[in-house]
Amino acid sequence: MSTSGLKAIAPVPTAADFLDIVLSKTQRKTPTVIHKNFKISRIRNFYMRKVKFTQDTFDEKLGAILTEFPMLDDLHPFLSSLMNVLYDKNHYKLALGQLRTARHLIDQVAKDYVRLLKFGDSLYRCKQLKRAALGRMATIMKRQKDPLAYLEQVRQHISRLPAIDPNTRTLLICGYPNVGKSSFINKVTRADVDVQPYAFTTKSLFVGHLDYKYLRWQVIDTPGILDHPLEEMNTIEMQSITALAHLKSCVLYFMDLSEQCGYSVEAQCKLFHSIKPLFSGKPTVLVINKIDVTRLEDLTPDVRALVQEIVDAEDVHCVQVSCHSEEGVMELKNKAAHA
């Protein structure tokens, strides 16, 4: 399943709207038509049918929500981890669990009152039992105000996520903030990612697509990562870590040797080594960006040795590019697609 599959979830009504939908449907489909001379058995059956119909409608509506929202354990590890980062797995499971419990309680209330209605000895008593049954169901539903509101928030957020397919050919762009990742994706795809001269312009995963030799590739622009322990990373950075860890992809690690991004070359090399375990075994391209300002040859021998150490490592290709003058962009595209 890709994120596009999650976007098909129908809007979740509020608790008040939920009650209006169910009770008005009950009133519409089982109108009250009772005369004084009806036999008591007919009156009982009429009210039993009303209670059962209300229960079935609650069942159907709650079941639709529980079916549409995916179980995290059934999703691709990338989507499961991304949802945990964005919405907190425990809160999400708790909200679905509360709706499951509500459905069970409503079924139980209907069962109890249908049994009592079998012994209703007058029109008045049957009517009161029906009112009590619907009242108790409504009370249970009113208590679901918070989980329903939370799930609607999750649904709205999911609908704004980019359509990422974890099973297709992928180029994953990562690196420190402001090293030119978004500029590159804008050059090679039809994406239009905001580019600004400050850190964390990109706050979530962005997807563009490029066609290379009749094959469609998805190019994912990840938010910038800072070099600090995993537990100190914020939600923005954790989206990048999730993509690096779980997506089968070719990793493009961007570096800015001019240090215009605000981070030293040493810090950028250190970040590469600290996140390397996340993409071990994946084809990796070290992209030296902004060569219109500073090239690898312009660095001091000590600093150049740090970059060379990464390049000399196995499975790491090195390409020098300038997204400003577009020098090396086509070479990088070819190298990444063949890596």
Secondary structure by P-SEA (a helix, b strand, c coil): ccccccccccccccaaaaaaaaaaaaaaaccccccccccaaaaaaaaaaaaaaaaaaaaaaaaaaaaaccccccccaaaaaaaaacccaaaaaaaaaaaaaaaaaaaaaaaaaaaaaaacccaaaaaaaaaaaaaaaaaaaaaaaaaaaaaaaaaaaaaaccccccccbbbbbbccccccaaaaaaacccccccccccccccccbbbbbbbcccbbbbbbbbccccccccccccaaaaaaaaaaaccccbbbbbbbccccccccaaaaaaaaaaacccccccbbbbccccccccccccccaaaaaaaaaaaacccbbbbbbbcccccaaaaaaaaaaac
